[in-house]
């Protein structure tokens, strides 16, 4: 493989990576906790987009349980988004670990 061909391949990968990163920004991942009592949706930028709490989950005598459900839903949504992002980028890089990419 000559140097020009390698440069073309690198440029193509860079273009595909930029496209994948743009696609990731538009992705969302949803997770629930407490049997669906709490729902969290995170975006590809790893920010919380929405949080829905079923009124039945609100018990003034057990605020800790609600807090636990919120944390569980948000953390699971974030883990799922991270996995989705890694899978999308891996499809472009062929599984190569490129430092600083994510």
Backbone as XML, in Angstrom:
<?xml version="1.0"?>
<chain id="A" units="angstrom">
  <residue number="1" name="UNK">
    <atom name="N" x="0.854" y="-1.174" z="0.000"/>
    <atom name="CA" x="0.000" y="0.000" z="0.000"/>
    <atom name="C" x="0.898" y="1.234" z="0.000"/>
  </residue>
  <residue number="2" name="UNK">
    <atom name="N" x="0.641" y="2.139" z="-0.934"/>
    <atom name="CA" x="1.474" y="3.334" z="-0.989"/>
    <atom name="C" x="0.938" y="4.424" z="-0.056"/>
  </residue>
  <residue number="3" name="UNK">
    <atom name="N" x="1.727" y="5.440" z="0.130"/>
    <atom name="CA" x="1.411" y="6.504" z="1.078"/>
    <atom name="C" x="0.137" y="7.260" z="0.685"/>
  </residue>
  <residue number="4" name="UNK">
    <atom name="N" x="-0.061" y="7.513" z="-0.607"/>
    <atom name="CA" x="-1.267" y="8.223" z="-1.057"/>
    <atom name="C" x="-2.529" y="7.429" z="-0.726"/>
  </residue>
  <residue number="5" name="UNK">
    <atom name="N" x="-2.456" y="6.136" z="-0.921"/>
    <atom name="CA" x="-3.605" y="5.285" z="-0.624"/>
    <atom name="C" x="-3.892" y="5.284" z="0.880"/>
  </residue>
  <residue number="6" name="UNK">
    <atom name="N" x="-2.847" y="5.235" z="1.683"/>
    <atom name="CA" x="-3.021" y="5.285" z="3.135"/>
    <atom name="C" x="-3.653" y="6.610" z="3.560"/>
  </residue>
  <residue number="7" name="UNK">
    <atom name="N" x="-3.218" y="7.697" z="2.954"/>
    <atom name="CA" x="-3.769" y="9.019" z="3.286"/>
    <atom name="C" x="-5.250" y="9.089" z="2.898"/>
  </residue>
  <residue number="8" name="UNK">
    <atom name="N" x="-5.606" y="8.532" z="1.744"/>
    <atom name="CA" x="-7.010" y="8.528" z="1.316"/>
    <atom name="C" x="-7.865" y="7.724" z="2.295"/>
  </residue>
  <residue number="9" name="UNK">
    <atom name="N" x="-7.341" y="6.593" z="2.733"/>
    <atom name="CA" x="-8.074" y="5.767" z="3.687"/>
    <atom name="C" x="-8.232" y="6.490" z="5.026"/>
  </residue>
  <residue number="10" name="UNK">
    <atom name="N" x="-7.183" y="7.165" z="5.461"/>
    <atom name="CA" x="-7.246" y="7.912" z="6.719"/>
    <atom name="C" x="-8.261" y="9.050" z="6.614"/>
  </residue>
  <residue number="11" name="UNK">
    <atom name="N" x="-8.284" y="9.738" z="5.480"/>
    <atom name="CA" x="-9.247" y="10.825" z="5.287"/>
    <atom name="C" x="-10.680" y="10.286" z="5.257"/>
  </residue>
  <residue number="12" name="UNK">
    <atom name="N" x="-10.863" y="9.135" z="4.614"/>
    <atom name="CA" x="-12.190" y="8.528" z="4.562"/>
    <atom name="C" x="-12.645" y="8.136" z="5.970"/>
  </residue>
  <residue number="13" name="UNK">
    <atom name="N" x="-11.741" y="7.548" z="6.766"/>
    <atom name="CA" x="-12.087" y="7.172" z="8.130"/>
    <atom name="C" x="-12.420" y="8.409" z="8.951"/>
  </residue>
  <residue number="14" name="UNK">
    <atom name="N" x="-11.662" y="9.468" z="8.778"/>
    <atom name="CA" x="-11.917" y="10.705" z="9.515"/>
    <atom name="C" x="-13.297" y="11.254" z="9.163"/>
  </residue>
  <residue number="15" name="UNK">
    <atom name="N" x="-13.662" y="11.219" z="7.895"/>
    <atom name="CA" x="-14.978" y="11.685" z="7.454"/>
    <atom name="C" x="-16.074" y="10.807" z="8.061"/>
  </residue>
  <residue number="16" name="UNK">
    <atom name="N" x="-15.867" y="9.502" z="8.049"/>
    <atom name="CA" x="-16.855" y="8.579" z="8.615"/>
    <atom name="C" x="-16.986" y="8.746" z="10.127"/>
  </residue>
  <residue number="17" name="UNK">
    <atom name="N" x="-15.874" y="9.025" z="10.791"/>
    <atom name="CA" x="-15.916" y="9.265" z="12.234"/>
    <atom name="C" x="-16.711" y="10.529" z="12.558"/>
  </residue>
  <residue number="18" name="UNK">
    <atom name="N" x="-16.498" y="11.568" z="11.789"/>
    <atom name="CA" x="-17.234" y="12.819" z="12.007"/>
    <atom name="C" x="-18.725" y="12.585" z="11.810"/>
  </residue>
  <residue number="19" name="UNK">
    <atom name="N" x="-19.075" y="11.803" z="10.800"/>
    <atom name="CA" x="-20.484" y="11.483" z="10.546"/>
    <atom name="C" x="-21.057" y="10.681" z="11.720"/>
  </residue>
  <residue number="20" name="UNK">
    <atom name="N" x="-20.312" y="9.701" z="12.193"/>
    <atom name="CA" x="-20.772" y="8.876" z="13.315"/>
    <atom name="C" x="-20.955" y="9.727" z="14.563"/>
  </residue>
  <residue number="21" name="UNK">
    <atom name="N" x="-20.028" y="10.644" z="14.819"/>
    <atom name="CA" x="-20.142" y="11.508" z="15.995"/>
    <atom name="C" x="-21.369" y="12.413" z="15.891"/>
  </residue>
  <residue number="22" name="UNK">
    <atom name="N" x="-21.680" y="12.890" z="14.692"/>
    <atom name="CA" x="-22.890" y="13.685" z="14.502"/>
    <atom name="C" x="-24.140" y="12.837" z="14.756"/>
  </residue>
  <residue number="23" name="UNK">
    <atom name="N" x="-24.116" y="11.596" z="14.283"/>
    <atom name="CA" x="-25.252" y="10.700" z="14.505"/>
    <atom name="C" x="-25.443" y="10.419" z="15.990"/>
  </residue>
  <residue number="24" name="UNK">
    <atom name="N" x="-24.345" y="10.250" z="16.704"/>
    <atom name="CA" x="-24.413" y="9.974" z="18.144"/>
    <atom name="C" x="-25.067" y="11.140" z="18.876"/>
  </residue>
  <residue number="25" name="UNK">
    <atom name="N" x="-24.769" y="12.364" z="18.468"/>
    <atom name="CA" x="-25.352" y="13.542" z="19.117"/>
    <atom name="C" x="-26.874" y="13.496" z="19.072"/>
  </residue>
  <residue number="26" name="UNK">
    <atom name="N" x="-27.429" y="12.906" z="18.008"/>
    <atom name="CA" x="-28.883" y="12.852" z="17.839"/>
    <atom name="C" x="-29.515" y="11.625" z="18.484"/>
  </residue>
  <residue number="27" name="UNK">
    <atom name="N" x="-28.709" y="10.699" z="18.990"/>
    <atom name="CA" x="-29.243" y="9.491" z="19.604"/>
    <atom name="C" x="-29.797" y="9.795" z="20.997"/>
  </residue>
  <residue number="28" name="UNK">
    <atom name="N" x="-30.742" y="8.959" z="21.423"/>
    <atom name="CA" x="-31.209" y="8.996" z="22.801"/>
    <atom name="C" x="-31.294" y="7.570" z="23.315"/>
  </residue>
  <residue number="29" name="UNK">
    <atom name="N" x="-31.209" y="7.426" z="24.604"/>
    <atom name="CA" x="-31.364" y="6.120" z="25.241"/>
    <atom name="C" x="-32.257" y="6.300" z="26.465"/>
  </residue>
  <residue number="30" name="UNK">
    <atom name="N" x="-33.173" y="5.378" z="26.616"/>
    <atom name="CA" x="-34.154" y="5.438" z="27.699"/>
    <atom name="C" x="-33.959" y="4.246" z="28.625"/>
  </residue>
  <residue number="31" name="UNK">
    <atom name="N" x="-34.106" y="4.490" z="29.911"/>
    <atom name="CA" x="-34.045" y="3.409" z="30.897"/>
    <atom name="C" x="-35.085" y="3.691" z="31.972"/>
  </residue>
  <residue number="32" name="UNK">
    <atom name="N" x="-35.570" y="2.612" z="32.579"/>
    <atom name="CA" x="-36.556" y="2.753" z="33.644"/>
    <atom name="C" x="-36.059" y="2.055" z="34.902"/>
  </residue>
  <residue number="33" name="UNK">
    <atom name="N" x="-36.679" y="2.405" z="36.002"/>
    <atom name="CA" x="-36.388" y="1.757" z="37.283"/>
    <atom name="C" x="-37.694" y="1.655" z="38.054"/>
  </residue>
  <residue number="34" name="UNK">
    <atom name="N" x="-37.712" y="0.752" z="39.017"/>
    <atom name="CA" x="-38.894" y="0.592" z="39.853"/>
    <atom name="C" x="-40.089" y="0.108" z="39.063"/>
  </residue>
  <residue number="35" name="UNK">
    <atom name="N" x="-39.847" y="-0.812" z="38.128"/>
    <atom name="CA" x="-40.950" y="-1.326" z="37.325"/>
    <atom name="C" x="-41.590" y="-0.276" z="36.445"/>
  </residue>
  <residue number="36" name="UNK">
    <atom name="N" x="-40.804" y="0.675" z="35.988"/>
    <atom name="CA" x="-41.307" y="1.718" z="35.110"/>
    <atom name="C" x="-41.802" y="2.956" z="35.843"/>
  </residue>
  <residue number="37" name="UNK">
    <atom name="N" x="-41.642" y="2.988" z="37.152"/>
    <atom name="CA" x="-42.095" y="4.144" z="37.928"/>
    <atom name="C" x="-41.259" y="5.396" z="37.644"/>
  </residue>
  <residue number="38" name="UNK">
    <atom name="N" x="-39.994" y="5.185" z="37.267"/>
    <atom name="CA" x="-39.098" y="6.296" z="36.935"/>
    <atom name="C" x="-38.495" y="6.003" z="35.570"/>
  </residue>
  <residue number="39" name="UNK">
    <atom name="N" x="-38.553" y="6.999" z="34.695"/>
    <atom name="CA" x="-37.982" y="6.849" z="33.349"/>
    <atom name="C" x="-37.025" y="7.999" z="33.091"/>
  </residue>
  <residue number="40" name="UNK">
    <atom name="N" x="-35.814" y="7.660" z="32.628"/>
    <atom name="CA" x="-34.812" y="8.670" z="32.292"/>
    <atom name="C" x="-34.438" y="8.518" z="30.825"/>
  </residue>
  <residue number="41" name="UNK">
    <atom name="N" x="-34.290" y="9.641" z="30.150"/>
    <atom name="CA" x="-33.844" y="9.651" z="28.754"/>
    <atom name="C" x="-32.607" y="10.532" z="28.688"/>
  </residue>
  <residue number="42" name="UNK">
    <atom name="N" x="-31.515" y="9.958" z="28.146"/>
    <atom name="CA" x="-30.278" y="10.720" z="27.970"/>
    <atom name="C" x="-29.973" y="10.849" z="26.491"/>
  </residue>
  <residue number="43" name="UNK">
    <atom name="N" x="-29.261" y="11.917" z="26.168"/>
    <atom name="CA" x="-28.867" y="12.159" z="24.790"/>
    <atom name="C" x="-27.447" y="11.712" z="24.532"/>
  </residue>
  <residue number="44" name="UNK">
    <atom name="N" x="-27.084" y="11.730" z="23.272"/>
    <atom name="CA" x="-25.749" y="11.329" z="22.853"/>
    <atom name="C" x="-24.647" y="12.195" z="23.419"/>
  </residue>
  <residue number="45" name="UNK">
    <atom name="N" x="-25.003" y="13.379" z="23.887"/>
    <atom name="CA" x="-24.017" y="14.251" z="24.528"/>
    <atom name="C" x="-23.908" y="13.961" z="26.020"/>
  </residue>
  <residue number="46" name="UNK">
    <atom name="N" x="-24.520" y="12.826" z="26.436"/>
    <atom name="CA" x="-24.492" y="12.345" z="27.819"/>
    <atom name="C" x="-25.180" y="13.303" z="28.782"/>
  </residue>
  <residue number="47" name="UNK">
    <atom name="N" x="-26.193" y="14.014" z="28.290"/>
    <atom name="CA" x="-26.975" y="14.879" z="29.173"/>
    <atom name="C" x="-28.356" y="14.266" z="29.378"/>
  </residue>
  <residue number="48" name="UNK">
    <atom name="N" x="-28.925" y="14.539" z="30.524"/>
    <atom name="CA" x="-30.269" y="14.061" z="30.842"/>
    <atom name="C" x="-31.256" y="14.912" z="30.058"/>
  </residue>
  <residue number="49" name="UNK">
    <atom name="N" x="-32.029" y="14.279" z="29.179"/>
    <atom name="CA" x="-32.991" y="14.998" z="28.341"/>
    <atom name="C" x="-34.359" y="15.079" z="29.003"/>
  </residue>
  <residue number="50" name="UNK">
    <atom name="N" x="-34.752" y="14.004" z="29.680"/>
    <atom name="CA" x="-36.023" y="14.039" z="30.393"/>
    <atom name="C" x="-36.009" y="13.038" z="31.533"/>
  </residue>
  <residue number="51" name="UNK">
    <atom name="N" x="-36.827" y="13.328" z="32.509"/>
    <atom name="CA" x="-36.992" y="12.462" z="33.669"/>
    <atom name="C" x="-38.473" y="12.450" z="34.003"/>
  </residue>
  <residue number="52" name="UNK">
    <atom name="N" x="-39.073" y="11.259" z="33.993"/>
    <atom name="CA" x="-40.493" y="11.115" z="34.279"/>
    <atom name="C" x="-40.660" y="10.267" z="35.522"/>
  </residue>
  <residue number="53" name="UNK">
    <atom name="N" x="-41.433" y="10.792" z="36.468"/>
    <atom name="CA" x="-41.685" y="10.068" z="37.709"/>
    <atom name="C" x="-43.187" y="9.858" z="37.829"/>
  </residue>
  <residue number="54" name="UNK">
    <atom name="N" x="-43.598" y="8.602" z="37.905"/>
    <atom name="CA" x="-44.997" y="8.269" z="38.107"/>
    <atom name="C" x="-45.410" y="8.782" z="39.490"/>
  </residue>
  <residue number="55" name="UNK">
    <atom name="N" x="-46.515" y="9.508" z="39.581"/>
    <atom name="CA" x="-46.949" y="10.043" z="40.878"/>
    <atom name="C" x="-47.082" y="8.970" z="41.964"/>
  </residue>
  <residue number="56" name="UNK">
    <atom name="N" x="-47.360" y="7.729" z="41.557"/>
    <atom name="CA" x="-47.472" y="6.651" z="42.539"/>
    <atom name="C" x="-46.139" y="6.338" z="43.211"/>
  </residue>
  <residue number="57" name="UNK">
    <atom name="N" x="-45.040" y="6.764" z="42.584"/>
    <atom name="CA" x="-43.715" y="6.501" z="43.150"/>
    <atom name="C" x="-43.359" y="7.500" z="44.253"/>
  </residue>
  <residue number="58" name="UNK">
    <atom name="N" x="-44.138" y="8.551" z="44.364"/>
    <atom name="CA" x="-43.838" y="9.604" z="45.336"/>
    <atom name="C" x="-44.481" y="9.255" z="46.678"/>
  </residue>
  <residue number="59" name="UNK">
    <atom name="N" x="-43.648" y="8.830" z="47.588"/>
    <atom name="CA" x="-44.089" y="8.494" z="48.951"/>
    <atom name="C" x="-43.279" y="9.361" z="49.906"/>
  </residue>
  <residue number="60" name="UNK">
    <atom name="N" x="-43.917" y="10.350" z="50.534"/>
    <atom name="CA" x="-43.179" y="11.250" z="51.425"/>
    <atom name="C" x="-42.467" y="10.524" z="52.568"/>
  </residue>
  <residue number="61" name="UNK">
    <atom name="N" x="-42.937" y="9.325" z="52.887"/>
    <atom name="CA" x="-42.306" y="8.569" z="53.962"/>
    <atom name="C" x="-41.129" y="7.725" z="53.486"/>
  </residue>
  <residue number="62" name="UNK">
    <atom name="N" x="-40.909" y="7.685" z="52.159"/>
    <atom name="CA" x="-39.804" y="6.872" z="51.622"/>
    <atom name="C" x="-39.133" y="7.595" z="50.459"/>
  </residue>
  <residue number="63" name="UNK">
    <atom name="N" x="-38.631" y="8.771" z="50.740"/>
    <atom name="CA" x="-37.950" y="9.571" z="49.721"/>
    <atom name="C" x="-36.697" y="8.854" z="49.214"/>
  </residue>
  <residue number="64" name="UNK">
    <atom name="N" x="-36.032" y="8.106" z="50.086"/>
    <atom name="CA" x="-34.812" y="7.390" z="49.681"/>
    <atom name="C" x="-35.080" y="6.422" z="48.546"/>
  </residue>
  <residue number="65" name="UNK">
    <atom name="N" x="-36.209" y="5.730" z="48.570"/>
    <atom name="CA" x="-36.516" y="4.789" z="47.501"/>
    <atom name="C" x="-36.665" y="5.528" z="46.171"/>
  </residue>
  <residue number="66" name="UNK">
    <atom name="N" x="-37.336" y="6.668" z="46.175"/>
    <atom name="CA" x="-37.487" y="7.453" z="44.952"/>
    <atom name="C" x="-36.130" y="7.936" z="44.457"/>
  </residue>
  <residue number="67" name="UNK">
    <atom name="N" x="-35.284" y="8.393" z="45.365"/>
    <atom name="CA" x="-33.947" y="8.840" z="44.986"/>
    <atom name="C" x="-33.165" y="7.685" z="44.355"/>
  </residue>
  <residue number="68" name="UNK">
    <atom name="N" x="-33.259" y="6.508" z="44.948"/>
    <atom name="CA" x="-32.568" y="5.329" z="44.406"/>
    <atom name="C" x="-33.068" y="4.987" z="43.017"/>
  </residue>
  <residue number="69" name="UNK">
    <atom name="N" x="-34.397" y="5.061" z="42.818"/>
    <atom name="CA" x="-34.952" y="4.749" z="41.500"/>
    <atom name="C" x="-34.492" y="5.763" z="40.460"/>
  </residue>
  <residue number="70" name="UNK">
    <atom name="N" x="-34.449" y="7.034" z="40.832"/>
    <atom name="CA" x="-33.987" y="8.070" z="39.903"/>
    <atom name="C" x="-32.534" y="7.826" z="39.527"/>
  </residue>
  <residue number="71" name="UNK">
    <atom name="N" x="-31.695" y="7.581" z="40.519"/>
    <atom name="CA" x="-30.276" y="7.316" z="40.229"/>
    <atom name="C" x="-30.118" y="6.079" z="39.361"/>
  </residue>
  <residue number="72" name="UNK">
    <atom name="N" x="-30.862" y="5.024" z="39.653"/>
    <atom name="CA" x="-30.756" y="3.788" z="38.884"/>
    <atom name="C" x="-31.158" y="4.014" z="37.432"/>
  </residue>
  <residue number="73" name="UNK">
    <atom name="N" x="-32.260" y="4.718" z="37.212"/>
    <atom name="CA" x="-32.720" y="4.966" z="35.844"/>
    <atom name="C" x="-31.727" y="5.828" z="35.068"/>
  </residue>
  <residue number="74" name="UNK">
    <atom name="N" x="-31.237" y="6.892" z="35.694"/>
    <atom name="CA" x="-30.293" y="7.785" z="35.014"/>
    <atom name="C" x="-28.992" y="7.056" z="34.716"/>
  </residue>
  <residue number="75" name="UNK">
    <atom name="N" x="-28.456" y="6.335" z="35.690"/>
    <atom name="CA" x="-27.195" y="5.619" z="35.464"/>
    <atom name="C" x="-27.334" y="4.556" z="34.387"/>
  </residue>
  <residue number="76" name="UNK">
    <atom name="N" x="-28.451" y="3.846" z="34.370"/>
    <atom name="CA" x="-28.653" y="2.816" z="33.342"/>
    <atom name="C" x="-28.793" y="3.454" z="31.957"/>
  </residue>
  <residue number="77" name="UNK">
    <atom name="N" x="-29.489" y="4.578" z="31.872"/>
    <atom name="CA" x="-29.610" y="5.273" z="30.590"/>
    <atom name="C" x="-28.247" y="5.754" z="30.103"/>
  </residue>
  <residue number="78" name="UNK">
    <atom name="N" x="-27.426" y="6.269" z="31.010"/>
    <atom name="CA" x="-26.079" y="6.720" z="30.637"/>
    <atom name="C" x="-25.209" y="5.553" z="30.177"/>
  </residue>
  <residue number="79" name="UNK">
    <atom name="N" x="-25.282" y="4.425" z="30.908"/>
    <atom name="CA" x="-24.508" y="3.245" z="30.491"/>
    <atom name="C" x="-24.936" y="2.775" z="29.108"/>
  </residue>
  <residue number="80" name="UNK">
    <atom name="N" x="-26.228" y="2.755" z="28.882"/>
    <atom name="CA" x="-26.727" y="2.333" z="27.574"/>
    <atom name="C" x="-26.282" y="3.258" z="26.464"/>
  </residue>
  <residue number="81" name="UNK">
    <atom name="N" x="-26.296" y="4.555" z="26.721"/>
    <atom name="CA" x="-25.858" y="5.513" z="25.700"/>
    <atom name="C" x="-24.379" y="5.371" z="25.430"/>
  </residue>
  <residue number="82" name="UNK">
    <atom name="N" x="-23.601" y="5.149" z="26.470"/>
    <atom name="CA" x="-22.167" y="4.951" z="26.273"/>
    <atom name="C" x="-21.917" y="3.722" z="25.398"/>
  </residue>
  <residue number="83" name="UNK">
    <atom name="N" x="-22.642" y="2.652" z="25.668"/>
    <atom name="CA" x="-22.499" y="1.435" z="24.873"/>
    <atom name="C" x="-22.924" y="1.669" z="23.419"/>
  </residue>
  <residue number="84" name="UNK">
    <atom name="N" x="-24.039" y="2.376" z="23.222"/>
    <atom name="CA" x="-24.491" y="2.682" z="21.863"/>
    <atom name="C" x="-23.449" y="3.507" z="21.111"/>
  </residue>
  <residue number="85" name="UNK">
    <atom name="N" x="-22.870" y="4.494" z="21.801"/>
    <atom name="CA" x="-21.852" y="5.347" z="21.186"/>
    <atom name="C" x="-20.619" y="4.537" z="20.809"/>
  </residue>
  <residue number="86" name="UNK">
    <atom name="N" x="-20.164" y="3.698" z="21.740"/>
    <atom name="CA" x="-18.989" y="2.876" z="21.466"/>
    <atom name="C" x="-19.239" y="1.940" z="20.292"/>
  </residue>
  <residue number="87" name="UNK">
    <atom name="N" x="-20.423" y="1.344" z="20.231"/>
    <atom name="CA" x="-20.749" y="0.439" z="19.127"/>
    <atom name="C" x="-20.761" y="1.175" z="17.798"/>
  </residue>
  <residue number="88" name="UNK">
    <atom name="N" x="-21.318" y="2.375" z="17.781"/>
    <atom name="CA" x="-21.379" y="3.145" z="16.530"/>
    <atom name="C" x="-19.985" y="3.530" z="16.071"/>
  </residue>
  <residue number="89" name="UNK">
    <atom name="N" x="-19.154" y="3.989" z="16.996"/>
    <atom name="CA" x="-17.794" y="4.375" z="16.624"/>
    <atom name="C" x="-16.963" y="3.160" z="16.231"/>
  </residue>
  <residue number="90" name="UNK">
    <atom name="N" x="-17.184" y="2.045" z="16.917"/>
    <atom name="CA" x="-16.451" y="0.824" z="16.606"/>
    <atom name="C" x="-16.766" y="0.339" z="15.195"/>
  </residue>
  <residue number="91" name="UNK">
    <atom name="N" x="-18.000" y="0.587" z="14.750"/>
    <atom name="CA" x="-18.358" y="0.164" z="13.395"/>
    <atom name="C" x="-17.578" y="0.952" z="12.351"/>
  </residue>
  <residue number="92" name="UNK">
    <atom name="N" x="-17.133" y="2.150" z="12.699"/>
    <atom name="CA" x="-16.353" y="2.974" z="11.781"/>
    <atom name="C" x="-14.871" y="2.648" z="11.879"/>
  </residue>
  <residue number="93" name="UNK">
    <atom name="N" x="-14.386" y="2.444" z="13.099"/>
    <atom name="CA" x="-12.947" y="2.244" z="13.305"/>
    <atom name="C" x="-12.530" y="0.785" z="13.183"/>
  </residue>
  <residue number="94" name="UNK">
    <atom name="N" x="-13.505" y="-0.099" z="13.032"/>
    <atom name="CA" x="-13.167" y="-1.521" z="12.957"/>
    <atom name="C" x="-12.662" y="-2.054" z="14.276"/>
  </residue>
  <residue number="95" name="UNK">
    <atom name="N" x="-13.051" y="-1.412" z="15.369"/>
    <atom name="CA" x="-12.650" y="-1.867" z="16.694"/>
    <atom name="C" x="-11.329" y="-1.303" z="17.171"/>
  </residue>
  <residue number="96" name="UNK">
    <atom name="N" x="-10.669" y="-0.500" z="16.340"/>
    <atom name="CA" x="-9.407" y="0.108" z="16.772"/>
    <atom name="C" x="-9.678" y="1.103" z="17.879"/>
  </residue>
  <residue number="97" name="UNK">
    <atom name="N" x="-8.853" y="1.110" z="18.890"/>
    <atom name="CA" x="-8.982" y="2.083" z="19.976"/>
    <atom name="C" x="-8.198" y="3.330" z="19.613"/>
  </residue>
  <residue number="98" name="UNK">
    <atom name="N" x="-8.915" y="4.405" z="19.349"/>
    <atom name="CA" x="-8.274" y="5.650" z="18.970"/>
    <atom name="C" x="-8.339" y="6.598" z="20.163"/>
  </residue>
  <residue number="99" name="UNK">
    <atom name="N" x="-7.195" y="6.900" z="20.789"/>
    <atom name="CA" x="-7.183" y="7.747" z="21.982"/>
    <atom name="C" x="-7.840" y="9.103" z="21.730"/>
  </residue>
  <residue number="100" name="UNK">
    <atom name="N" x="-8.639" y="9.523" z="22.719"/>
    <atom name="CA" x="-9.274" y="10.827" z="22.632"/>
    <atom name="C" x="-10.548" y="10.856" z="21.823"/>
  </residue>
  <residue number="101" name="UNK">
    <atom name="N" x="-10.971" y="9.724" z="21.285"/>
    <atom name="CA" x="-12.166" y="9.698" z="20.450"/>
    <atom name="C" x="-13.424" y="9.824" z="21.269"/>
  </residue>
  <residue number="102" name="UNK">
    <atom name="N" x="-13.479" y="9.144" z="22.391"/>
    <atom name="CA" x="-14.659" y="9.204" z="23.261"/>
    <atom name="C" x="-14.216" y="9.495" z="24.675"/>
  </residue>
</chain>
